[in-house]
């Protein structure tokens, strides 16, 4: 089939949707010098700051462009749980967000650590916590998605964690670096093709 051109101001990615339909067998949570801190009433700006810190390397931008009322309606919903990952000094270095609004499904909406913590096994710690928190009474399926803009290890990590891929989609969107939503040096693995962005 012929290739489909993508406008230089746009980014294209392949999104893979995954699911887990049975609670994993109980297992100890791996040790880590990190802790989860539940944000019961997240402040919009504090949330965006953490979202940007964790997600900018992967072009996460969806929550950065929402107006405050729209964002707060999601993260302030009692059926949405937001956790910051804190290091031993109390610095926030990761984000876990679970969405129970569509029971019996739970969505692992956002899951990530700052780049300096990747590749050290902390992802396994965070996933063990995510699974422990997500699988509760009334949940029959846990969903997550990843895309080709994420870490190359992400899809394999989700599969090893017990998720099964079930669908793929191609998503295109305006490059958030061009509009100034994210800095031009975010996600250096994704070329910035629009030459006007350098002006």
Helices and strands as residue ranges (DSSP letters): E 10-20, E 35-39, H 44-55, G 56-58, H 68-75, E 80-86, E 92-99, E 105-113, G 115-117, H 122-134, E 141-147, H 154-160, E 164-174, G 195-198
